[in-house]
Amino acid sequence: MARARIIGTGSAVPEMIRTNFDLEKMVDTTDDWITTRTGIRERRIAAEGEYTSTFATRAAERALEMAGVTAEDIDLLIVATVTPDFPFPSTACIVQSNIGAKKAAAFDVSAACSGFLYGLSLADNAIRSGGGK
């Protein structure tokens, strides 16, 4: 039986940073109030024309490079997000096109915080059943 394994990872974030100190100038809050309640000190803000697919594409390209495989080797592409570019087509289909994964089935999983785990489980099941490599 084929087993799934992670052989490459990638990440990408927007360049623009908004700190709690920036928020202090915009609304009635303080860095200390936000940090003690949430642990958040800064957040990344996508620039005009940047979407979830922008960062998913960059992350996918980095993961492919680390894994030493090409987009043509991919037969299943799953994007776990609650912030898709559009309701349709799925963000996974946009990433599929961007990276050139022409043979890959592609779909989004929208399961909030557990989305990555659901997506990983779906990929693992596809590999174990022989439906994917």
C-alpha positions in Angstrom: 0.0 0.0 0.0 1.3 3.4 -1.0 2.0 5.8 2.0 1.7 9.5 2.0 4.7 11.7 3.1 5.5 15.3 3.1 8.6 15.9 1.0 8.4 19.6 0.4 6.8 22.6 2.1 6.4 26.3 1.1 5.0 29.5 2.5 4.3 33.0 1.4 3.0 36.1 3.1 2.2 39.7 2.0 5.0 42.2 2.4 2.9 44.9 4.0 2.9 44.7 7.8 0.3 46.4 10.1 1.4 46.4 13.8 -0.7 47.0 16.8 1.0 50.4 17.1 -0.4 51.2 13.6 -3.9 50.2 14.9 -3.5 52.5 17.9 -3.6 55.4 15.4 -6.7 54.1 13.7 -9.0 52.9 16.6 -9.2 53.2 20.3 -6.9 50.3 21.4 -3.4 49.7 22.6 -0.6 47.2 21.7 -0.8 45.8 25.2 -4.6 45.3 25.1 -4.4 43.4 21.8 -1.3 41.4 22.7 -2.5 40.3 26.1 -5.9 39.1 24.7 -4.8 37.6 21.4 -1.0 37.3 21.3 -1.1 39.1 18.0 1.6 41.8 17.5 1.3 42.3 13.7 -0.7 41.1 10.7 0.1 41.0 7.0 -2.0 43.0 4.6 -2.3 41.9 0.9 -1.5 44.7 -1.6 -3.9 45.7 -4.4 -4.0 42.8 -6.8 -2.8 40.2 -4.4 -5.1 37.3 -3.5 -5.1 34.0 -1.7 -4.0 32.4 -5.0 -1.0 34.7 -5.2 0.4 33.4 -1.9 -0.7 29.8 -2.5 1.0 29.9 -5.9 4.3 31.1 -4.4 4.1 28.6 -1.6 3.4 25.8 -4.1 6.4 26.8 -6.2 8.6 26.7 -3.1 7.2 23.3 -2.1 7.8 21.9 -5.5 11.4 23.1 -5.5 12.1 21.7 -2.1 10.5 18.3 -3.1 12.4 18.2 -6.4 9.3 17.6 -8.5 7.6 19.5 -11.2 4.1 20.7 -11.5 3.5 18.1 -14.2 4.1 15.4 -11.5 1.1 16.6 -9.5 -2.2 14.7 -9.9 -4.1 16.3 -7.0 -4.0 19.8 -5.7 -6.0 20.8 -2.6 -6.2 24.3 -1.2 -7.5 24.7 2.3 -8.9 28.2 2.8 -11.8 30.2 4.1 -10.7 33.2 2.1 -10.9 32.0 -1.6 -10.3 34.5 -4.4 -13.8 33.8 -5.7 -16.7 31.5 -5.0 -16.0 30.0 -8.5 -13.5 28.9 -9.8 -11.9 27.4 -6.8 -8.6 28.9 -5.6 -7.0 25.5 -6.2 -7.9 25.7 -9.9 -6.2 29.1 -10.1 -3.1 27.8 -8.5 -3.2 24.7 -10.7 -3.2 27.0 -13.8 -0.5 29.4 -12.3 2.0 26.6 -11.7 1.1 24.5 -14.8 -0.2 21.4 -13.0 -2.1 20.3 -16.2 -2.9 16.8 -15.0 -4.0 17.6 -11.5 -7.5 17.5 -10.1 -8.0 20.6 -8.0 -10.4 21.7 -5.4 -10.7 23.8 -2.2 -11.5 22.7 1.3 -13.2 25.2 3.5 -13.0 24.0 7.1 -11.6 27.0 8.9 -8.8 26.1 11.4 -9.0 22.4 10.6 -8.8 22.8 6.9 -5.2 21.8 6.6 -5.8 18.6 8.5 -8.9 17.8 6.4 -6.9 18.5 3.2 -4.0 16.4 4.4 -6.3 13.5 5.2 -8.0 13.8 1.8 -4.6 13.7 0.1 -3.5 10.7 2.2 -6.7 8.8 1.4 -6.3 9.5 -2.3 -2.8 8.1 -2.2 -3.7 5.0 -0.1 -6.6 4.2 -2.3 -4.5 4.4 -5.5 -6.5 7.5 -6.7 -3.5 9.7 -6.5 0.3 9.6 -6.4 
